[in-house]
Amino acid sequence: MTEAEVLVTPDRPAKTILVVEDEPDMSIFLSNLLSANGFCPICAVSLTEGLKKALDGCPDLIIINAMLPGEAGIRLYQHLRTNHRLCHIPVVMLSTLDSSTFYRCPGAKRSPSGHQLPEPEAYLQKPPEADELLAVVNRLCAECSTNMD
């Protein structure tokens, strides 16, 4: 089995991936890619919808467009990292900015109260290469499964 393949069996159900993306083409691309590779994507288009779906469904992984309008991607990440029910969920940030530029944005590394936030588990530039994204998603889901055992 390659890194981009996922084994889904009755005793190992599909991992749920929350995709928070406001660009319709990118949302469709990510959803189709994840579905075709054995994952169960759930899509949201805003901070509010993403946070609600995260709280309601407790996904195995969250992919966020860091550049959601009004810095909503950064604010969603802050909410996830400061919420005791969600802070354990791995996050992949997607952005057109390179990571060094993104991390200079106010709020990218600090909570609204000023506390230091950990960096996301992965950061990929948009548009992501399918194989690279799948490798990251598989690695993070495997690590999450290992940590829960």
Disulfide bonds with the S-S distance in Angstrom:
none
